[in-house]
Amino acid sequence: MIRPDLKASGIKGKGKKRLLALCGMVAVGLGAAGIFLPLLPTTPFLLLAAACFLKSSDRLYNWLITHRWFGRYIRQYREYRAISKQTKVATIILLWGTLAFSGLVVLEVLWGRILLLAVGIGVTVHLLSMKTLK
C-alpha cells in the first residue's frame, strides 16, 4: 500500500469523510485545470486533494498518488520539495503567453494589465525559487 501509516480515525462519521472526499475531487479538478491555465496553480490543489483523500479514502488517495499525470506532481513535491526543469520552463512559457494575450488583446484597462503583470512576476519568482529536479 502506498499510503503512509496514518489512519483516518481523526475524522468521525461518514458525512465528514464524504465532505473531505468531495473537497478532494474539487481540488483535483482545479489542479487538472491548472495544468492548462497558467494562473491556476496545479501542485497546491493536488496537495490539498491528497490531504483530503488521506483523511477520507484510502482508495482515492492511492489513485491520486499513483495517477499517471497527477501523481508525479505530488511525489516530486512531497519527496524533494522541487519540480522538474521541463515543468518550470513549460509553466513559465504558458504563463507569460497567456498573460501577454490577456493583457494585450483582452484587457483594455490599465489596472487589469498591472494586476496581470504583478501576478506573472509573483508566479515566476515563486517557480524560479523552487528547487529544480535533475
C-alpha positions, 0 to 999 in steps of 0.5 A: 500500500502506498499510503503512509501509516496514518489512519483516518480515525481523526475524522468521525462519521461518514458525512465528514469523510464524504465532505473531505472526499468531495473537497478532494475531487474539487481540488483535483479538478482545479489542479487538472485545470491548472495544468492548462491555465497558467494562473491556476496553480496545479501542485497546491490543489493536488496537495490539498486533494491528497490531504483530503483523500488521506483523511477520507479514502484510502482508495482515492488517495492511492489513485491520486498518488499513483495517477499517471499525470497527477501523481508525479506532481505530488511525489516530486513535491512531497519527496524533494520539495522541487519540480522538474526543469521541463515543468518550470520552463513549460509553466513559465512559457504558458504563463507569460503567453497567456498573460501577454494575450490577456493583457494585450488583446483582452484587457483594455484597462490599465489596472487589469494589465498591472494586476496581470503583470504583478501576478506573472512576476509573483508566479515566476519568482515563486517557480524560479525559487523552487528547487529544480529536479535533475 
